[in-house]
């Protein structure tokens, strides 16, 4: 609160790292609203991999991604065509679920499922949150068939 009402510029407040054990440290810094918004978006993007992620988990994953992407020795693993299609879908769908508008735990979904000969082209792809994607799968394949997959996903989250 003092920093908020203070006339001191936030850029003068220094970051602090304080060891709390041999393997852990407390990290403190001032985050503006833009950074907090980006962290929430990142938590949403990672929600299907890390549903109960703490801020430390999110920052650790972000560091792994940054090191992998920025390291000159890192090989390029993904096919350029698939990345381009995914990016176009994300931009076209404005990074939100096309059914409910959520920005949490988003997944690329095939409107006509691949199991029913649906193609991986722009016209057949959309962004859905995990919940809407599961409901869509139940609509296409039935609750009986999907129960096995939903139980496996629930067990993985625990």
C-alpha positions as CSV (number, residue, x, y, z in Angstrom):
1,X,0.0,0.0,0.0
2,X,2.8,2.4,0.8
3,X,4.4,1.8,-2.6
4,X,1.0,2.7,-4.2
5,X,0.6,6.0,-2.4
6,X,4.3,6.9,-2.4
7,X,5.6,9.4,-4.9
8,X,8.6,7.1,-5.4
9,X,8.7,5.6,-8.9
10,X,8.2,1.9,-8.8
11,X,11.2,1.3,-11.0
12,X,13.5,2.3,-8.1
13,X,12.2,-0.5,-5.9
14,X,14.8,-3.3,-6.2
15,X,14.2,-7.0,-6.5
16,X,15.0,-9.1,-3.5
17,X,16.1,-12.7,-3.2
18,X,16.4,-14.2,0.3
19,X,17.5,-17.7,1.0
20,X,15.0,-19.6,3.2
21,X,16.8,-23.0,3.0
22,X,19.6,-24.7,1.1
23,X,17.3,-25.4,-1.8
24,X,14.8,-22.6,-1.7
25,X,14.8,-18.8,-1.8
26,X,12.1,-16.2,-1.4
27,X,11.9,-13.9,-4.4
28,X,10.2,-10.5,-4.2
29,X,9.6,-7.9,-6.9
30,X,7.0,-5.4,-7.9
31,X,4.6,-6.5,-10.7
32,X,2.5,-4.1,-12.6
33,X,-1.0,-5.0,-13.7
34,X,0.2,-5.9,-17.2
35,X,2.5,-8.6,-15.8
36,X,-0.2,-9.9,-13.5
37,X,-2.5,-10.2,-16.5
38,X,0.1,-12.1,-18.5
39,X,0.7,-14.5,-15.6
40,X,-3.0,-15.3,-15.4
41,X,-3.1,-15.9,-19.2
42,X,-0.1,-18.2,-18.8
43,X,-1.7,-20.1,-16.0
44,X,-4.8,-20.6,-18.2
45,X,-2.6,-21.9,-21.1
46,X,-0.8,-24.3,-18.7
47,X,-4.0,-25.4,-16.9
48,X,-4.4,-28.7,-18.8
49,X,-0.8,-29.7,-18.0
50,X,-0.6,-28.2,-14.5
51,X,-4.2,-27.7,-13.1
52,X,-3.1,-26.8,-9.6
53,X,0.0,-24.7,-10.6
54,X,1.4,-22.3,-8.0
55,X,3.0,-19.0,-9.1
56,X,6.4,-20.8,-8.6
57,X,5.3,-23.6,-10.9
58,X,4.2,-21.2,-13.6
59,X,7.4,-19.2,-13.4
60,X,9.5,-22.4,-13.5
61,X,7.7,-23.7,-16.6
62,X,8.1,-20.2,-18.2
63,X,11.9,-20.4,-17.5
64,X,12.1,-23.9,-19.1
65,X,10.2,-22.6,-22.2
66,X,12.4,-19.5,-22.4
67,X,15.7,-21.4,-22.1
68,X,14.5,-24.0,-24.7
69,X,13.4,-21.3,-27.1
70,X,16.3,-18.9,-26.7
71,X,19.1,-21.4,-26.4
72,X,21.1,-21.4,-29.7
73,X,21.8,-25.1,-29.3
74,X,18.2,-26.0,-28.9
75,X,16.9,-28.0,-31.9
76,X,13.6,-27.0,-33.5
77,X,11.2,-29.9,-32.7
78,X,7.9,-28.9,-34.2
79,X,6.7,-28.9,-37.8
80,X,6.4,-25.3,-39.0
81,X,3.1,-26.0,-40.8
82,X,1.4,-27.3,-37.6
83,X,2.7,-24.3,-35.6
84,X,1.4,-21.9,-38.2
85,X,-2.1,-23.5,-38.2
86,X,-2.3,-23.5,-34.4
87,X,-1.2,-19.8,-34.2
88,X,-3.8,-18.9,-36.9
89,X,-6.5,-20.7,-34.9
90,X,-5.5,-19.0,-31.7
91,X,-5.5,-15.6,-33.3
92,X,-8.7,-16.1,-35.2
93,X,-10.5,-17.4,-32.1
94,X,-9.1,-14.5,-30.1
95,X,-7.5,-16.8,-27.5
96,X,-10.9,-17.8,-26.0
97,X,-13.3,-20.7,-26.0
98,X,-15.7,-20.5,-29.0
99,X,-18.6,-21.9,-26.9
100,X,-18.4,-20.2,-23.5
101,X,-15.7,-17.5,-24.0
102,X,-13.4,-18.8,-21.3
103,X,-9.7,-18.2,-21.5
104,X,-8.7,-21.0,-19.1
105,X,-7.4,-24.4,-20.1
106,X,-7.9,-23.9,-23.9
107,X,-7.4,-26.8,-26.3
108,X,-7.6,-27.0,-30.1
109,X,-10.6,-29.0,-31.0
110,X,-11.7,-30.7,-34.3
111,X,-15.3,-29.7,-35.1
112,X,-15.6,-33.0,-37.0
113,X,-13.4,-35.4,-34.9
114,X,-10.4,-37.0,-36.4
115,X,-11.9,-40.3,-35.4
116,X,-14.8,-39.5,-37.8
117,X,-12.4,-38.5,-40.6
118,X,-12.3,-34.8,-39.7
119,X,-9.3,-33.0,-41.2
120,X,-6.8,-30.8,-39.4
121,X,-7.5,-27.7,-41.5
122,X,-8.5,-24.2,-40.4
123,X,-12.2,-24.7,-41.2
124,X,-12.4,-27.8,-38.9
125,X,-10.3,-26.4,-36.0
126,X,-11.5,-24.2,-33.1
127,X,-10.5,-23.3,-29.6
128,X,-12.5,-24.8,-26.7
129,X,-11.9,-24.8,-23.0
130,X,-11.3,-28.3,-21.4
131,X,-15.0,-28.5,-20.2
132,X,-16.5,-27.5,-23.5
133,X,-14.2,-29.9,-25.3
134,X,-15.2,-32.8,-23.1
135,X,-18.9,-32.0,-23.6
136,X,-18.3,-31.9,-27.3
137,X,-16.6,-35.3,-27.2
138,X,-19.6,-36.7,-25.2
139,X,-22.0,-35.3,-27.8
140,X,-20.0,-37.0,-30.7
141,X,-19.1,-40.3,-29.0
142,X,-21.6,-40.7,-26.1
143,X,-21.0,-40.7,-22.4
144,X,-20.3,-44.4,-22.2
145,X,-17.4,-44.3,-24.5
146,X,-16.0,-41.1,-23.1
147,X,-16.2,-42.2,-19.4
148,X,-12.9,-44.1,-19.7
149,X,-11.0,-41.1,-21.0
150,X,-12.6,-38.6,-18.6
151,X,-11.7,-40.9,-15.6
152,X,-8.1,-41.1,-16.8
153,X,-7.9,-37.3,-17.1
154,X,-9.4,-36.9,-13.6
155,X,-7.0,-39.3,-12.1
156,X,-4.0,-37.5,-13.7
157,X,-5.1,-34.2,-12.1
158,X,-5.1,-35.7,-8.6
